[in-house]
Amino acid sequence: MLKIRKCLFPAAGYGTRFLPATKAIPKEMLAVLTKPLLQYGVEEALSAGINTMAIVTGRGKRAIEDHFDISYELEHQIKGTPKEHYLTEIRSVITKCTFSYTRQVEMKGLGHAILCGETLIGNEPFAVILADDLCDNAPDQRNKCPRGDDESVLLQMTKLYEKYQCSIVAVEEIPKQDSNKYGVIAGSIEEKNIIRVSDMVEKPNPEDAPSNLAIIGRYILTPDIFDILRETKPGKGGEIQITDALLTQAKQGKVIAYKFQGKRFDCGSVDGFVEATNYFYKKNNL
């Protein structure tokens, strides 16, 4: 049985909703409190036992590589001072992980970004994290901010993969009027919180949405997805959509959707980013 050893991070997008901040700073490097979004994602992958991080970048994204590297000048400047502990977390991440990078030369959608990562992944199942979907492993307990001793979303999903050995998408319930912002699934209940997917539609109008279950930025994908993506024609917006490729697998009964335990923030929007910042500030100061 193959286990999930690698996590792919599509990180080539422009982050236009955060302009002008993202003119020179990758949106994945925007910080919630003192930690970049991408580091939260890498730490979530680590929590699932994954230590090989494959990152698909683009022009102007060198800050990502620099962040996950040693800064000898900075280390020297703060060594032995009270500020040294500020680098403890990122040092630990750098020590535990292997990072590899490739570029998405043209922005042709999430499916195309994932296909660009094939050379980093190879012929094995893998995880995908979209860093601007920030997930906390603590269940949402009526807007309280618990400490978060539960399993991370990706750990929950890798455990499911060991049982089902097929592609998995994380889903959550959304207001029907927001369906045009997400990929939306339909299917039959397999067991509690697990749906065998039979249909999925990319950003449908509310009246056309097959359900109120939306895919968020956590996936487990089997390697045949690369061959499917190569044959997938551009869809909505002229982009190659991962939703369309997954639908091909779903028609063969090879995709499940998982209603995860945890709280998710859409940090690709200003409102979600502010909500996440307030949430983690309260949580860290309880």
HELIX and SHEET records of a PDB file:
HELIX    1   1 THR A   16  PHE A   18  5                                   3    
HELIX    2   2 ALA A   21  LYS A   23  5                                   3    
HELIX    3   3 LYS A   27  MET A   29  5                                   3    
HELIX    4   4 LEU A   37  SER A   47  1                                  11    
HELIX    5   5 ARG A   62  HIS A   67  1                                   6    
HELIX    6   6 TYR A   72  ILE A   78  1                                   7    
HELIX    7   7 GLU A   84  LEU A   87  5                                   4    
HELIX    8   8 THR A   88  LYS A   96  1                                   9    
HELIX    9   9 LEU A  110  CYS A  116  1                                   7    
HELIX   10  10 GLU A  118  ILE A  121  1                                   4    
HELIX   11  11 VAL A  153  TYR A  164  1                                  12    
HELIX   12  12 LYS A  176  LYS A  181  5                                   6    
HELIX   13  13 PRO A  206  ASP A  208  5                                   3    
HELIX   14  14 ILE A  225  GLU A  231  1                                   7    
HELIX   15  15 LYS A  236  GLY A  238  5                                   3    
HELIX   16  16 ILE A  242  ALA A  250  1                                   9    
HELIX   17  17 VAL A  270  ASN A  284  1                                  15    
SHEET    1   A 9 THR A  98  ARG A 103  0                                        
SHEET    2   A 9 THR A  52  THR A  57  1                                        
SHEET    3   A 9 LYS A   6  PRO A  10  1                                        
SHEET    4   A 9 PHE A 126  ILE A 129  1                                        
SHEET    5   A 9 LEU A 213  LEU A 221 -1                                        
SHEET    6   A 9 SER A 167  GLU A 173 -1                                        
SHEET    7   A 9 VAL A 255  LYS A 259  1                                        
SHEET    8   A 9 ILE A 194  GLU A 202 -1                                        
SHEET    9   A 9 GLY A 183  GLU A 191 -1                                        
SHEET    1   B 2 ALA A  31  VAL A  32  0                                        
SHEET    2   B 2 LYS A  35  PRO A  36 -1                                        
SHEET    1   C 2 ASP A 133  ASP A 136  0                                        
SHEET    2   C 2 LYS A 263  ASP A 266 -1                                        
END                                                                             
